């Protein structure tokens, strides 16, 4: 836009909801490739779309979905670029910005794991490549469910009902962060207060990133954070 600096344009484009969805499709594609390679072994717990696809159409449905997703990505980028609403190259500064947040959050968590008893839970018993695919799934689907839908929906609904937007934001933050933490115990991991608290706090940080920087930054931060923590623990 005329009169905008490059930084202002970057912030505006990266916060745009439609741009954010388009910019996160590569993460979703990579996750789905991992599902195909692993035969569904890297499925994220809140990935309701894939569960539905696998149950009704199997792997052939997954492959068709991925093909449609790729075509959608290409068309969306071309249309948004033609309308001058999105410069696709901003995905690279988004990745850099998200990496700064992810490494900062990841380093703090790794430090806490060192000093707080019981916080250093056992890493997933899967290979290194599968951990990357798992991270991509967590980054996209958990941000979609807990930040975009749950936080976004609750904060909007409560703000409209009470005519107090700030109250909606606070309630949305608390509820979405607590549920985000709780969902990690639906599998084999036993509930523990210390891990519950740090995941809830991580959820609150991601709500902040979603609110101030948009869906794309939250997704990339979450995915890169998971890769950083899981891969770091594997190598070191």
C-alpha positions in Angstrom: 0.0 0.0 0.0 1.2 3.6 -0.7 2.8 5.2 2.3 3.4 2.0 4.1 6.9 0.8 5.0 8.0 -2.7 4.1 7.7 -3.6 7.8 4.2 -2.3 8.0 3.2 -4.2 4.9 4.8 -7.4 6.3 2.9 -7.0 9.6 -0.4 -6.3 7.8 -0.1 -9.2 5.3 1.1 -11.7 7.9 -1.8 -10.9 10.2 -4.5 -11.1 7.5 -6.6 -14.3 8.3 -6.8 -15.5 4.7 -3.1 -14.9 4.1 -2.4 -16.8 7.3 -4.3 -19.9 6.1 -2.6 -19.9 2.8 0.9 -19.4 4.3 0.3 -22.4 6.6 -0.7 -24.8 3.9 2.9 -25.9 3.3 3.0 -27.1 7.0 -0.2 -29.0 6.5 1.1 -30.5 3.2 4.3 -31.7 4.9 2.3 -33.2 7.8 0.1 -35.1 5.3 3.1 -36.4 3.4 4.3 -37.7 6.7 1.0 -39.5 7.3 1.2 -41.1 3.9 4.8 -42.3 4.5 4.0 -43.6 8.0 0.7 -45.1 7.1 -1.1 -42.8 9.6 1.5 -43.4 12.3 2.1 -39.7 12.8 -1.5 -38.7 13.2 -2.1 -35.7 15.5 -4.7 -36.2 18.2 -6.9 -33.3 17.2 -6.7 -33.9 13.5 -10.4 -34.7 13.0 -10.2 -34.1 9.2 -7.7 -37.0 8.6 -9.6 -39.3 11.0 -12.7 -38.7 8.9 -10.8 -39.2 5.6 -9.1 -42.4 6.7 -12.3 -43.9 8.1 -14.4 -43.2 5.0 -12.0 -43.2 2.1 -8.7 -44.7 3.3 -5.3 -43.7 2.0 -6.7 -43.0 -1.5 -8.8 -40.3 0.0 -5.8 -38.9 1.8 -3.9 -38.8 -1.5 -6.8 -37.0 -3.2 -7.1 -34.6 -0.3 -3.3 -33.8 -0.6 -3.7 -33.2 -4.4 -6.6 -30.8 -3.8 -4.7 -29.1 -1.0 -1.7 -28.5 -3.3 -3.9 -27.1 -6.1 -5.7 -24.9 -3.6 -2.4 -23.6 -2.3 -1.1 -22.7 -5.8 -4.4 -21.0 -6.9 -4.7 -19.1 -3.6 -1.2 -17.7 -3.9 -1.7 -16.7 -7.5 -5.0 -15.0 -6.8 -3.9 -13.2 -3.7 -0.7 -12.0 -5.4 -2.6 -10.8 -8.4 -4.9 -8.8 -6.1 -1.8 -7.4 -4.3 -3.0 -8.8 -1.0 -0.1 -11.2 -0.4 3.5 -11.3 -1.3 4.4 -15.1 -1.1 8.0 -14.2 -0.2 6.9 -13.1 3.3 6.8 -16.7 4.3 10.6 -16.5 4.8 10.5 -13.6 7.3 7.6 -15.3 9.0 9.7 -18.4 9.4 12.6 -16.3 10.8 10.3 -14.4 13.2 8.7 -17.7 14.3 12.0 -19.3 14.8 13.1 -16.6 17.2 9.9 -17.1 19.3 10.2 -20.9 19.1 13.9 -21.1 20.1 13.3 -18.6 23.0 10.3 -20.7 24.2 12.1 -24.0 23.5 15.3 -22.9 25.3 13.3 -21.9 28.4 11.3 -25.2 28.4 14.6 -27.2 28.0 16.1 -25.3 30.9 13.0 -25.9 33.1 13.2 -29.6 32.1 16.7 -29.7 33.5 15.8 -28.2 36.9 12.2 -29.2 37.6 11.7 -32.9 38.6 9.4 -34.8 36.4 9.1 -32.2 33.7 11.5 -34.0 31.4 8.9 -36.6 30.1 10.1 -39.3 27.8 10.2 -38.3 24.1 8.1 -40.1 21.6 9.3 -43.6 20.6 9.5 -42.8 16.9 12.2 -41.9 14.5 13.7 -38.5 13.9 11.8 -37.9 10.6 8.5 -38.9 12.2 9.1 -36.4 15.0 9.3 -33.7 12.4 6.0 -34.8 10.8 4.4 -35.0 14.2 5.6 -31.4 14.9 4.1 -30.2 11.7 0.7 -31.8 12.6 0.8 -30.3 16.1 1.7 -26.9 14.7 -1.2 -26.7 12.3 -4.0 -28.7 13.9 -3.5 -27.6 17.5 -3.3 -24.0 16.5 -6.4 -24.4 14.3 -8.4 -26.1 17.1 -7.2 -24.3 20.2 -6.2 -20.8 19.0 -8.2 -20.1 15.8 -11.5 -21.9 16.6 -11.6 -22.2 20.4 -9.8 -19.0 21.5 -11.1 -17.0 18.5 -14.7 -18.3 18.8 -14.9 -17.9 22.6 -13.4 -14.5 22.8 -15.7 -13.3 20.0 -18.9 -14.9 21.4 -18.3 -13.8 25.0 -17.3 -10.3 23.9 -20.5 -9.9 21.9 -22.8 -11.4 24.6 -21.3 -9.3 27.4 -20.3 -6.3 25.3 -16.9 -6.6 27.1 -14.3 -7.7 24.5 -11.5 -7.8 27.1 -13.5 -10.3 29.2 -13.9 -12.5 26.1 -10.2 -12.4 25.5 -9.4 -13.3 29.1 -11.9 -16.2 29.2 -10.9 -17.4 25.8 -7.2 -17.4 26.8 -7.8 -19.3 30.0 -10.2 -21.9 28.6 -8.3 -22.6 25.4 -4.9 -22.9 27.2 -6.3 -25.3 29.9 -7.9 -27.5 27.3 -4.8 -27.4 25.1 -2.8 -28.7 28.0 -5.4 -31.3 29.1 -5.7 -32.9 25.6 -2.1 -34.1 25.8 -3.2 -36.6 28.5 -5.8 -38.3 26.4 -3.2 -40.8 25.2 -0.7 -42.9 27.2 0.9 -40.1 29.1 -0.2 -39.9 32.8 -1.4 -36.6 34.1 1.1 -34.6 36.1 0.6 -31.1 37.6 4.0 -29.7 36.5 3.7 -30.8 32.9 0.1 -29.6 32.9 1.1 -26.1 34.1 3.9 -25.6 31.7 1.8 -26.7 28.7 -1.0 -24.4 29.8 1.6 -21.5 30.0 2.9 -22.5 26.5 -0.7 -22.4 25.3 -1.1 -18.9 26.8 2.1 -17.7 25.0 0.7 -19.1 21.7 -2.6 -17.3 22.3 -0.6 -14.1 22.6 1.2 -14.8 19.3 -2.0 -15.6 17.6 -3.7 -12.5 18.9 -0.9 -10.0 18.1 0.8 -11.7 15.2 -1.8 -13.9 13.5 -2.5 -17.5 12.8 0.6 -18.1 10.5 3.1 -17.0 13.1 1.5 -19.1 15.8 1.5 -22.2 13.5 5.1 -21.8 12.5 6.2 -21.0 16.0 4.4 -24.1 17.4 5.8 -26.4 14.7 9.4 -25.1 14.9 9.2 -25.2 18.7 8.2 -28.9 18.7 10.9 -29.7 16.2 13.5 -27.9 18.2 12.6 -29.6 21.5 12.1 -33.1 20.0 15.1 -33.1 17.8 17.4 -31.4 20.4 16.5 -34.1 22.9 17.2 -36.8 20.3 20.6 -35.5 19.3 21.8 -34.3 22.7 
